[in-house]
Amino acid sequence: MFPERLRALRKGQNLTLNELAQALNEHLGPGERPNTPTQIGNWERGIRNPSFVEVRKVAEFFDVSMDYLCGRTERDGHDLAKLFFSNQDLLFEGAVLTSQDRYEIFQLINGYLKGRSQRSETDTFYGKQEELNLDFKE
């Protein structure tokens, strides 16, 4: 499962093997060896298996979980509530959200979800609202 997901993530971002290797090598830890395009190609073909450290680096680079990469989950979902209260930087259109921003957005989402049960599909405003298109293609 790892080879297929790695290849799909890389190609989904239009990265070459060389570009991915360079990106993974930007923050090498002590004693870590640089990644090579050949090495990553071997991972994608299932010839070699990456170490735990390498899987972690790939997961962090593509912002997915290690479970997703290894096939333990079908989707790589994120609990927004946990993200809002994590130490991770959250960005919206390139701007970093402050802790106050995060709290207020959390409250808005929480209120929306709690109020959703009180709305019906034929509600005058929500029933006519367009569906949000999350299929981002540039």
C-alpha positions in Angstrom: 0.0 0.0 0.0 2.9 2.4 0.8 4.3 2.3 -2.8 0.9 3.2 -4.3 0.1 6.0 -1.9 3.6 7.5 -2.1 3.5 7.5 -5.9 0.0 9.0 -5.9 1.0 11.8 -3.5 4.1 12.6 -5.4 2.4 12.7 -8.8 -0.5 14.5 -7.3 1.8 17.4 -6.5 3.7 17.1 -9.9 7.0 16.3 -8.2 9.8 14.4 -9.8 11.7 11.8 -7.8 14.6 14.2 -7.7 12.4 17.1 -6.4 11.0 14.9 -3.7 14.4 13.7 -2.6 15.7 17.3 -2.4 12.6 18.3 -0.3 13.1 15.4 2.1 16.8 16.3 2.5 16.1 19.9 3.5 15.9 19.1 7.2 18.2 16.1 7.8 18.6 15.2 11.5 21.9 14.1 13.0 23.1 10.8 11.5 20.4 10.8 8.8 21.5 10.0 5.3 20.3 12.0 2.4 17.5 10.6 0.3 18.1 9.8 -3.4 15.7 9.7 -6.4 16.7 6.0 -6.9 15.9 5.2 -3.3 12.4 6.8 -3.5 11.8 5.1 -6.9 12.6 1.8 -5.2 10.1 2.6 -2.5 7.5 3.4 -5.1 8.1 0.1 -6.9 8.1 -1.9 -3.7 11.7 -3.1 -4.2 12.8 -1.6 -0.8 10.9 -0.6 2.3 11.7 2.8 4.0 12.6 3.0 7.6 10.3 4.4 10.2 12.2 7.7 10.1 11.8 7.9 6.3 8.0 7.1 6.5 7.7 9.9 9.1 9.5 12.4 6.9 7.3 11.5 3.9 4.2 11.8 6.0 5.2 15.2 7.3 6.2 16.4 3.9 2.8 15.5 2.4 0.9 16.4 5.6 -0.7 13.0 5.9 -0.6 10.4 8.7 1.8 7.5 8.7 -1.3 5.2 9.1 -2.6 6.6 5.8 0.7 6.0 4.0 0.9 2.5 5.2 -2.7 1.6 4.4 -4.1 1.4 7.9 -6.7 4.0 7.0 -8.5 4.6 3.8 -8.7 8.3 4.2 -6.4 10.7 6.0 -8.9 12.6 8.0 -8.2 15.3 10.5 -10.3 16.2 13.5 -10.5 20.0 13.2 -11.1 20.5 16.9 -7.8 18.8 17.7 -6.0 20.8 15.0 -7.4 24.1 16.4 -5.9 23.3 19.9 -2.7 21.7 18.7 0.7 23.5 18.6 0.8 23.2 14.8 0.7 26.4 12.8 -2.6 26.7 11.0 -2.7 28.8 7.8 -5.6 30.3 5.9 -4.7 31.6 2.4 -1.1 32.0 3.6 -1.8 33.9 6.8 -1.0 32.2 10.1 -4.0 32.0 12.4 -3.4 33.4 15.9 -4.7 31.6 19.0 -7.6 34.1 19.1 -8.4 33.4 15.5 -8.4 29.7 16.2 -10.6 30.0 19.2 -13.2 32.2 17.3 -13.2 29.9 14.3 -13.6 26.9 16.5 -16.6 28.6 18.2 -18.2 29.4 14.8 -17.9 25.8 13.6 -19.1 24.4 16.9 -22.1 26.7 16.8 -22.9 25.9 13.2 -22.8 22.1 13.9 -24.9 22.4 17.0 -27.5 24.5 15.1 -27.5 22.2 12.1 -29.8 19.7 13.8 -32.4 22.4 14.2 -32.4 23.3 10.5 -34.3 21.3 7.9 -33.3 20.6 4.3 -36.1 22.9 3.1 -34.9 25.8 5.3 -35.2 29.0 3.2 -31.5 29.9 3.4 -29.6 26.6 3.8 -31.9 24.6 1.5 -30.9 26.9 -1.5 -27.2 27.2 -0.7 -24.8 25.9 -3.3 -22.6 22.9 -2.3 -19.0 23.8 -1.5 -16.7 22.5 -4.1 -13.6 21.0 -2.4 -12.0 19.6 -5.6 -9.1 22.1 -5.8 -7.5 22.2 -9.2 -5.2 24.9 -10.2 
